Amino acid sequence: MGTGARGPDEERTMAKIIETAAERISILTKYRRIAMVGLSANPYRPSYFAAIYMQAQGYRIIPINPTAAEILGERSYPSLSAYVEEAREPLELVDIFRKPQDVPGVVTEALALGAPVIWMQLGIVHREAAEEAVRSGADVVMNRCVKIEHARFYGGLHTIGLDTGILTSRILPYGR
């Protein structure tokens, strides 16, 4: 584990910073296991909300949080390395819910473990870490939420009240 080597069926063209919706939907279709670095056990935090939504959509969520033993019924690991070592599963999508200054360390660890995708949540942009990831063969998404992107592509925005399903040009009275 941790060599970063890919088998022949995992050959990829060129790693890059992902910018288009088509590329993001491709990632969300291909990878079904998400290691969420900084996933909070607090149900009022955005990371928890994103995780519970993605879990409900059939994704396997791997909590990476050194202060929690379990989150959303899944064992929590103190680091990506601990997960790979103990679970003996390779990383797929590494979703970062940490401050921008914490991103380089997370990216370095994820790359050492062979992660094919680094995803930085809304408000998180770290150009140098992204370029390091691309040079190492990983695709990178910055400043995007996996939950919002998934909901955009698969019609799930209604679960957070953004899409009522009613199309109209007139203002409806409250309560209807």
C-alpha positions in Angstrom: 0.0 0.0 0.0 1.0 3.6 -0.4 3.1 3.2 -3.5 0.7 5.3 -5.6 1.1 2.8 -8.5 -1.9 2.2 -10.7 -2.9 -1.0 -12.4 -3.5 -1.2 -16.2 -7.3 -0.8 -15.7 -6.7 2.4 -13.8 -4.6 4.1 -16.4 -5.4 7.7 -16.7 -4.6 10.2 -19.4 -3.3 13.4 -17.8 -4.0 14.6 -14.3 -5.2 18.2 -14.1 -7.1 20.8 -12.1 -10.8 19.9 -12.8 -12.8 22.9 -14.0 -15.8 21.6 -16.0 -19.1 20.2 -14.8 -18.6 17.1 -17.1 -15.2 16.4 -15.4 -16.7 16.7 -11.9 -19.7 14.4 -12.8 -17.2 11.9 -14.2 -15.3 11.9 -10.8 -18.5 11.5 -8.8 -19.6 8.6 -11.0 -16.2 6.8 -11.0 -15.3 7.1 -7.3 -17.7 5.8 -4.7 -15.5 5.9 -1.6 -14.8 9.4 -0.1 -12.2 10.0 2.7 -13.5 13.2 4.3 -10.5 14.9 6.1 -11.9 17.1 8.8 -15.3 15.5 8.9 -17.0 16.8 12.1 -19.1 14.7 14.4 -21.2 17.8 15.0 -24.4 17.4 12.9 -24.6 21.2 12.6 -21.3 21.5 10.7 -21.2 21.6 6.9 -18.9 18.6 6.6 -21.4 16.5 8.5 -24.3 17.6 6.3 -22.3 16.9 3.2 -21.3 13.4 4.5 -24.8 12.4 5.5 -26.1 13.4 2.1 -23.4 11.6 0.2 -23.8 8.5 2.4 -27.6 8.6 1.6 -26.7 8.6 -2.1 -24.8 5.4 -1.7 -21.2 6.7 -1.3 -19.0 5.1 1.4 -17.8 7.8 3.7 -14.5 7.4 5.6 -14.2 9.9 8.4 -10.8 11.3 9.0 -10.9 13.0 12.4 -8.4 12.3 15.2 -10.9 13.3 18.0 -13.9 11.1 17.1 -14.1 7.3 17.3 -17.1 7.0 15.0 -19.1 9.4 12.7 -22.3 8.4 10.9 -21.9 4.8 11.9 -18.4 4.6 10.3 -15.2 4.2 12.2 -13.2 7.4 12.2 -9.4 7.3 11.5 -6.9 9.8 12.9 -5.2 10.2 9.5 -5.4 9.0 5.9 -2.3 6.8 6.6 -4.1 5.1 9.5 -7.1 4.4 7.3 -5.1 2.8 4.5 -2.9 0.8 6.9 -5.8 -0.5 9.0 -8.6 -0.9 6.4 -6.2 -2.2 3.7 -8.2 -0.3 1.1 -6.7 2.3 -1.3 -7.8 5.8 -1.3 -10.2 7.1 -4.0 -11.5 10.6 -3.5 -10.0 12.6 -0.7 -12.3 15.5 0.3 -10.7 18.2 2.4 -12.7 20.1 5.0 -9.7 21.9 6.5 -8.4 25.4 6.5 -6.3 26.4 3.4 -3.1 26.4 5.5 -3.7 22.7 6.4 -4.2 21.6 2.8 -0.5 21.0 1.8 0.0 18.5 4.6 -3.2 16.6 3.7 -2.3 16.6 0.0 1.2 15.4 0.6 -0.1 12.5 2.7 -2.8 11.7 0.2 -0.4 11.6 -2.7 2.0 9.4 -0.8 -0.8 6.9 -0.4 -1.7 7.1 -4.1 -5.0 9.1 -4.0 -6.2 9.7 -7.6 -8.5 12.6 -6.7 -8.0 15.6 -4.3 -11.2 17.6 -3.7 -11.1 20.9 -1.7 -14.4 22.1 -0.4 -16.1 25.4 -0.9 -13.9 28.3 0.0 -10.7 26.2 0.0 -8.2 27.0 -2.7 -4.5 26.1 -2.5 -2.9 26.5 -5.9 0.6 25.2 -4.9 -0.8 22.0 -3.3 -3.1 21.6 -6.4 -0.1 21.8 -8.7 1.9 19.4 -6.6 -1.0 16.9 -6.8 -1.3 17.3 -10.6 2.5 16.7 -11.0 2.0 13.5 -8.9 -0.8 12.3 -11.2 -3.9 13.2 -9.2 -6.9 15.2 -10.4 -7.8 18.2 -8.3 -11.1 20.0 -7.6 -11.0 23.3 -5.7 -13.6 25.5 -4.1 -16.5 23.0 -4.8 -18.7 21.0 -2.4 -19.2 17.3 -3.3 -22.8 17.5 -1.9 -23.7 20.5 -4.0 -22.1 19.1 -7.1 -23.8 15.8 -6.7 -27.2 17.4 -6.1 -26.7 19.6 -9.2 -26.1 16.6 -11.4 -28.6 14.2 -9.9 -31.5 16.5 -8.9 -30.9 16.4 -5.2 -30.9 20.2 -4.5 -34.5 19.9 -3.1 -33.1 18.1 0.0 -31.7 21.4 1.2 -34.6 23.5 0.0 -33.1 25.1 -3.1 -35.4 23.5 -5.6 -39.1 23.3 -4.8 -40.0 21.7 -8.0 -42.4 24.6 -8.8 -41.6 26.6 -11.9 -43.4 30.0 -12.0 -42.7 33.6 -12.7 -45.1 34.9 -10.1 -44.6 35.2 -6.4 -46.5 32.7 -4.4 -48.1 33.6 -1.0 -46.3 32.3 2.0 -47.5 28.9 3.1 -48.6 27.5 -0.2 
